[in-house]
Amino acid sequence: MRMPEPDAAVIAARADLVQALRAIVPGEGVIEEERELLAYETDGLTAYRELPMLVVLPETTEQVAAVLKLCHGRGVKIVPRGAGTGLSGGALPLRDGVTLGLGRFNRILEIDYDNLCVVTQPGVTNLAITRAVEDRGFYYAPDPSSQIACSIGGNVAENSGGVHCLKYGVTTNNITGVELVTMAGDVLRIGGRHPDPAGYDLLGVITGSEGLLGVITEVTVKIRPKPECTRAALIGFPTIRAGATCVSRVISEGIIPAGMEMMDKFAIEAAEAFAHAGYPLDAESLLIVELDGTVSEVADGMARVIAIARECDATHVRENADEAERERFWSGRKSAFPAMGRLSPDYICMDGTIPRGRLPDVLDGITALSKQHGLRVANVFHAGDGNLHPLILYDANDADQLARAEAFGADILKLCVAEGGVLSGEHGIGVEKRDLMPAMFDDTDLKHQQRLKCAFDPDGLLNPGKMFPELHRCAELGKMHVHHGKLPFPHLPRF
């Protein structure tokens, strides 16, 4: 459907804004032509598209601050955007807003081995951090499947994890500081090169805030020495329930693998056809379990894992013979998403998280929902921490299939919450899960979360339309009662 033509006043205001932005970011830093704006109309959640009013590509923190100050003064909305690989629509543009692209912030500023950290601009890719320090025997632990493309700034915005988050944590556990520009154009430094700074945990507030509180222009990340020994095993099972039971058993025995990933038969077959990783095609579920540490502790831990797996009726057990084979094991798992492109024109990747002990029942529930909605689903997930990534296959050219895929995804997330889980493990809320927030939070909870946003962005100009199903004016929220000096949170969710 073609949008109505803007009136003369709107056209003039846009032209004036373009001129003012070009004075801040000269050259090719402002994009206004429709054919060029098309590159920014969506992020990794391709089911939703919108052209931005403008795109601006600053190169320095000073330019970001000036752009935000200008837009703040004119009441213009801002949508921050990193690499555009996000899967919840967090970088979906606004037709009446400016998309602020941070792709030019692509330099590592300093490698500080004394303090085991790297100071980097937000447009640097996740994998580039490890590549920069691996020759000295270090690496950056969080490793999303999109790590070759996703940016550090986006990782902070969504609090991304990855296959090794079970042992080493997600982004919030692996950063110590950020530089942040507020909507008013103020530049803040939060944290630094040391862990646990004094005062309020503002770093924890910013991490996972999805671009609603400020624009990140610098990140300080922790690096770790590579472990002495790393080994992985492929373990196949005759049923999904048997594999899920093995996950719970391993963790309950006090074993914390560096990574523990699970795939169902559909995902196994697709990944093997794509990556030729050596996966057993007769297995109904597959675990990839990786242990790291000293040689002796890895050997002992792997023996215990394999013993537990056999008790859970494992039909296939194979340890990597060398480093190349270990990398091959992981290549299949990390190729699972692109592998689906050979089986379906489109898919939606969900992101619910549940208690590990509920894995068997939730997977049974997803299978039932697949039949109910008449759409195929492949289950690929971080089994160790219960972060599910069901891939719902559909054809976006068929409006009915898209509607069914959305309904299927919503039912999966409602199931996760009903089983004691949460709406997102690492992809964020964005527009995808925005209208499902009431399934987890009541109105009082949501209003208090918006009070925090109001403290950073009282005019609601930063990434509006994301996360909150209903927006309240900050002045209205300011009238909420405070009892005995404490905020009333009568209905906190159960985790």
C-alpha positions in Angstrom: 0.0 0.0 0.0 1.5 3.3 -1.1 1.9 5.9 1.7 0.2 9.3 1.1 2.5 12.0 -0.2 3.8 14.4 2.6 2.6 17.9 2.5 4.8 20.9 1.7 5.6 21.7 5.4 6.8 18.2 6.1 9.0 18.2 2.9 10.5 21.5 3.9 11.2 20.3 7.5 12.9 17.2 6.2 15.0 19.2 3.8 16.0 21.5 6.6 16.9 18.5 8.8 19.0 17.0 6.1 20.9 20.3 5.7 21.5 20.5 9.5 22.7 16.9 9.7 25.1 17.3 6.8 26.7 20.2 8.6 27.4 17.7 11.4 28.2 14.6 9.3 29.6 15.8 5.9 30.2 13.9 2.8 28.2 10.7 2.4 27.2 10.6 6.1 23.5 11.4 5.4 21.3 9.1 3.3 18.0 10.5 2.0 17.3 8.8 -1.4 14.6 6.1 -1.2 16.6 3.5 -3.2 19.5 3.9 -0.7 17.2 3.9 2.3 16.0 0.4 1.3 19.2 -1.1 2.7 18.0 -0.1 6.2 14.3 -1.0 6.0 14.6 -4.1 8.2 16.9 -6.0 10.5 17.2 -9.8 11.0 13.5 -10.0 11.6 12.7 -9.7 8.0 8.9 -10.2 8.4 8.7 -6.5 9.3 9.9 -3.6 7.0 9.7 0.2 7.1 11.7 2.9 5.3 13.4 5.4 7.6 12.9 9.1 7.1 16.7 9.5 6.9 19.8 7.6 7.8 22.8 9.3 9.3 26.2 7.6 9.6 28.5 9.4 12.1 32.1 8.5 12.7 32.9 10.1 16.1 31.3 10.4 19.5 31.2 14.1 19.0 29.2 13.7 15.8 26.8 11.3 17.6 26.3 13.8 20.4 25.7 16.6 18.0 23.2 14.6 16.0 21.2 13.6 19.1 21.2 17.1 20.5 19.9 18.4 17.2 17.2 15.8 16.9 16.3 16.3 20.6 15.8 20.0 20.0 13.6 19.4 17.1 11.6 16.5 18.6 12.9 14.0 16.0 12.9 10.3 16.9 16.1 8.3 16.7 16.5 4.5 16.0 20.1 3.3 16.8 21.3 0.5 14.5 24.4 -1.6 14.6 25.0 -4.4 12.1 21.3 -5.0 11.6 21.6 -8.7 12.5 19.1 -8.5 15.5 16.2 -10.9 15.4 13.5 -9.0 17.4 13.0 -6.0 15.2 14.9 -3.8 17.6 16.4 -1.8 14.7 13.2 -1.5 12.7 13.1 2.0 11.4 10.4 4.7 11.8 9.0 6.6 8.8 9.1 9.7 10.9 12.5 9.0 12.5 16.2 9.1 11.8 18.1 5.8 11.8 21.5 6.3 13.4 23.9 3.8 11.9 27.1 2.9 13.8 28.8 0.9 11.1 31.6 3.4 10.8 32.6 2.9 14.5 34.6 -0.1 13.4 38.0 0.2 15.2 39.5 -1.6 18.2 40.9 1.3 20.2 43.2 -0.5 22.6 44.2 -3.9 23.7 45.1 -3.9 27.4 46.6 -7.2 28.4 47.6 -6.0 31.8 43.9 -5.5 32.7 42.7 -8.3 30.5 40.4 -6.0 28.4 39.8 -4.6 25.0 38.5 -1.1 24.4 36.5 -1.1 21.2 34.1 0.9 19.1 30.6 -0.6 18.9 30.7 -1.4 15.2 33.5 -4.0 15.6 32.2 -7.5 15.0 32.1 -10.0 17.9 34.5 -12.4 16.2 37.0 -9.6 15.4 37.7 -9.2 19.2 38.9 -12.8 19.4 40.8 -12.5 16.2 42.7 -9.5 17.5 44.0 -11.2 20.7 44.2 -14.9 19.7 47.8 -14.7 18.8 48.6 -14.0 22.4 46.4 -16.8 23.6 43.3 -14.9 24.6 39.7 -14.7 23.4 36.3 -13.0 24.0 33.9 -15.5 25.4 30.4 -14.6 24.3 29.9 -16.1 20.8 26.5 -15.7 19.2 26.0 -17.8 16.0 26.1 -14.5 14.1 29.4 -13.6 15.6 31.1 -13.2 12.2 28.7 -10.3 11.5 27.0 -9.0 14.6 28.6 -6.0 16.3 29.7 -5.5 19.9 27.4 -2.5 20.3 24.4 -4.7 19.3 25.6 -7.4 21.7 25.4 -4.9 24.5 22.0 -3.6 23.5 20.5 -7.1 23.4 22.7 -8.7 26.1 23.7 -11.4 23.6 24.9 -14.8 24.7 26.1 -17.7 22.5 27.1 -21.3 22.8 29.6 -20.7 25.6 27.4 -18.6 27.8 26.6 -21.5 30.1 30.0 -21.4 31.7 31.2 -17.8 30.9 28.0 -15.8 30.9 26.3 -13.5 28.5 27.4 -10.0 27.5 26.6 -8.4 30.8 29.1 -10.8 32.5 31.9 -9.9 30.0 32.0 -6.1 29.8 33.2 -3.6 32.3 32.4 -0.2 30.8 30.7 1.8 28.1 30.6 5.3 26.7 27.0 6.3 26.2 25.4 9.4 24.5 22.0 10.4 25.9 19.2 11.8 23.7 20.1 15.3 25.0 23.6 14.9 23.6 25.4 14.3 26.9 28.4 11.9 26.8 28.5 9.6 29.8 31.2 7.1 30.9 29.8 4.2 32.8 32.2 1.7 34.4 35.8 1.4 33.2 38.5 -1.3 33.0 37.8 -2.7 36.4 34.9 -4.9 37.5 32.2 -3.9 40.0 32.5 -0.1 40.2 31.0 1.7 43.2 27.5 3.1 43.1 24.4 2.1 41.1 24.8 -0.6 38.6 24.2 1.6 35.6 26.2 -0.7 33.4 23.7 -3.5 34.2 20.9 -1.0 33.3 22.4 -0.2 29.9 23.2 -3.7 28.9 20.1 -5.2 27.3 18.3 -1.8 27.1 17.7 -2.2 23.4 18.7 1.3 22.4 15.9 2.9 24.5 18.2 4.7 26.9 21.2 6.0 24.9 23.6 5.3 22.0 26.7 3.3 22.8 29.8 4.7 21.2 32.5 2.6 23.1 32.7 -0.7 24.9 35.3 -2.2 27.2 35.1 -6.0 27.1 36.9 -8.7 29.1 39.2 -11.1 27.4 40.2 -14.5 28.8 43.2 -16.8 28.4 42.4 -19.8 26.3 42.1 -22.9 28.4 44.8 -25.5 28.4 42.5 -28.2 27.0 39.2 -28.2 25.1 37.2 -31.3 24.0 33.8 -31.8 22.5 31.5 -34.7 22.0 28.6 -35.4 19.7 26.0 -37.4 21.6 22.9 -38.7 19.8 19.7 -40.0 21.4 16.7 -42.0 20.2 14.2 -39.3 21.4 14.1 -35.6 22.2 13.1 -36.4 25.8 16.1 -38.6 26.3 18.4 -35.8 25.1 16.7 -33.2 27.3 16.9 -35.5 30.3 20.6 -35.9 29.8 21.0 -32.1 29.9 19.3 -31.9 33.3 21.3 -34.9 34.6 24.7 -33.4 33.6 24.0 -30.1 35.3 22.5 -31.7 38.4 25.8 -33.7 38.8 27.7 -30.4 39.2 29.3 -30.5 35.7 29.3 -27.1 34.0 30.3 -27.6 30.4 31.8 -24.7 28.4 28.9 -25.2 26.0 26.0 -27.6 25.7 23.8 -27.3 22.6 20.9 -29.4 21.5 19.3 -30.0 18.1 16.2 -32.0 17.0 16.2 -34.4 14.0 14.9 -31.8 11.6 17.7 -29.4 12.6 20.3 -32.2 12.5 19.5 -33.2 9.0 19.4 -29.6 7.7 22.8 -28.7 9.4 24.5 -31.9 8.2 23.4 -31.3 4.6 24.7 -27.8 4.8 27.9 -28.1 6.8 28.9 -31.8 6.6 29.8 -31.8 10.2 29.5 -35.6 10.8 26.2 -35.5 12.6 24.4 -38.9 13.1 21.3 -38.8 10.9 19.6 -41.6 12.7 19.4 -39.6 16.0 16.2 -37.9 17.0 18.1 -35.4 19.1 21.8 -34.4 19.3 23.8 -32.8 22.1 27.1 -31.1 21.5 28.9 -31.0 24.8 32.2 -29.1 25.2 34.4 -29.1 28.3 37.5 -27.0 28.9 40.1 -26.5 31.6 43.2 -28.6 32.5 43.8 -31.9 30.7 42.9 -33.9 33.8 39.7 -32.1 34.7 38.5 -32.3 31.0 39.2 -36.0 30.8 37.4 -36.7 34.1 34.4 -34.5 33.2 34.0 -36.0 29.7 34.1 -39.5 31.1 31.3 -38.5 33.5 29.2 -36.8 30.8 29.5 -39.9 28.5 28.5 -42.2 31.4 25.4 -40.1 32.1 24.6 -40.0 28.4 24.7 -43.8 28.1 22.4 -44.0 31.2 20.0 -41.8 29.2 20.1 -44.3 26.3 22.5 -42.5 24.0 22.8 -44.2 20.7 25.8 -42.3 19.4 28.9 -41.0 21.2 31.8 -39.4 19.4 34.6 -37.3 20.8 36.7 -35.0 18.6 39.9 -36.6 17.5 41.6 -33.2 16.8 41.0 -29.5 16.8 39.7 -29.5 13.2 37.0 -32.1 14.1 36.0 -30.0 17.1 35.5 -27.0 14.9 33.6 -29.1 12.5 31.2 -30.2 15.3 30.5 -26.5 16.0 30.3 -25.5 12.3 27.1 -27.5 12.0 25.5 -25.9 15.0 26.5 -22.4 14.0 25.2 -23.1 10.4 21.8 -24.3 11.6 20.1 -20.9 10.8 21.5 -20.4 7.3 20.9 -24.2 6.6 17.1 -23.5 7.0 17.3 -21.2 3.9 17.6 -24.4 1.8 14.4 -25.7 3.2 12.1 -22.7 3.4 12.0 -19.2 1.9 11.6 -17.7 5.3 11.8 -18.5 9.0 11.3 -16.8 12.3 13.8 -17.6 15.0 12.2 -17.5 18.5 14.1 -16.8 21.8 12.3 -18.0 24.9 14.1 -19.3 28.0 12.9 -21.9 30.4 14.2 -23.7 33.5 16.3 -26.7 32.3 14.1 -29.2 34.1 11.1 -28.2 31.9 12.9 -28.9 28.6 11.2 -32.2 27.9 7.7 -30.9 28.4 8.2 -27.7 26.6 9.7 -29.5 23.6 6.7 -31.8 23.6 4.5 -28.7 23.7 6.3 -27.1 20.7 5.7 -30.3 18.7 2.0 -30.1 19.5 1.9 -26.4 18.5 3.6 -27.2 15.2 0.7 -29.6 14.4 -1.9 -27.1 15.6 -0.6 -24.2 13.4 0.4 -26.5 10.5 4.0 -25.2 10.2 7.3 -27.0 10.5 9.6 -26.1 13.3 13.3 -27.0 13.9 14.6 -26.8 17.5 18.1 -25.5 18.0 19.0 -24.1 21.4 21.4 -23.5 24.2 20.4 -26.5 26.2 22.6 -25.8 29.2 20.8 -22.5 30.2 17.4 -23.3 28.7 17.6 -20.7 26.0 15.3 -22.1 23.2 15.6 -21.0 19.5 12.8 -22.7 17.7 12.9 -21.9 13.9 9.4 -21.6 12.5 9.5 -22.2 8.7 7.0 -20.3 6.5 6.6 -18.4 3.2 6.4 -14.6 3.6 4.6 -14.4 0.2 1.7 -16.2 1.8 -0.1 -13.8 4.2 -1.8 -16.7 5.9 1.4 -18.5 6.6 3.0 -15.3 8.1 -0.1 -14.9 10.4 0.2 -18.5 11.5 3.9 -18.2 12.0 3.4 -15.1 14.3 0.7 -16.9 16.2 2.8 -20.0 16.5 5.7 -17.9 17.9 3.5 -16.1 20.3 2.2 -19.5 21.6 5.7 -20.8 22.1 6.7 -17.7 24.2 3.5 -17.9 26.3 4.3 -21.6 26.9 7.8 -20.6 28.1 6.4 -18.0 30.5 3.8 -20.5 31.8 6.6 -23.0 32.5 8.5 -20.5 34.7 10.6 -19.0 31.9 11.0 -15.6 30.3 10.2 -14.0 26.9 13.8 -13.6 25.8 17.2 -15.0 26.5 19.3 -12.9 24.2 17.4 -11.5 21.2 15.6 -8.8 23.1 11.9 -7.8 23.0 11.9 -5.2 20.1 8.7 -5.2 18.2 8.5 -9.0 18.0 7.6 -9.6 21.6 6.4 -6.1 22.6 2.8 -7.0 22.7 3.5 -10.2 24.7 5.1 -8.2 27.6 1.8 -8.4 29.6 2.1 -12.2 29.6 5.0 -11.7 31.9 4.6 -8.3 33.6 1.4 -6.5 34.8 0.7 -2.9 34.2 2.4 -1.7 37.4 5.6 -3.5 36.5 5.6 -2.0 33.0 5.0 1.5 34.2 7.9 1.2 36.6 10.2 0.0 33.8 9.1 3.1 31.8 10.0 5.3 34.7 13.6 4.2 34.2 13.4 5.1 30.5 12.0 8.5 31.4 15.1 9.1 33.6 17.2 8.8 30.4 14.8 9.9 27.7 11.9 12.0 29.1 10.6 12.9 25.7 10.5 9.3 24.4 12.5 9.9 21.3 14.9 7.0 21.5 13.7 3.9 19.7 10.0 4.4 20.4 7.6 1.6 19.7 10.0 -1.0 20.9 9.6 -3.2 24.1 6.6 -1.5 25.7 3.1 -2.4 24.4 1.7 0.9 25.7 3.5 4.2 26.3 2.8 6.6 29.1 3.8 10.2 29.3 6.7 10.7 31.7 4.8 13.4 33.5 2.0 10.9 34.2 4.4 8.3 35.4 6.0 10.8 37.7 2.7 10.9 39.7 2.9 7.2 40.6 2.9 6.8 44.4 6.0 5.7 46.3 5.3 3.9 49.5 7.7 4.2 52.5 10.5 5.2 50.2 10.3 2.0 48.1 8.8 1.4 44.7 5.8 -0.9 44.8 6.5 -4.1 42.9 3.7 -6.4 44.1 3.8 -8.8 41.1 7.4 -9.6 40.3 7.6 -12.5 37.8 8.8 -15.9 39.1 12.0 -17.2 37.5 
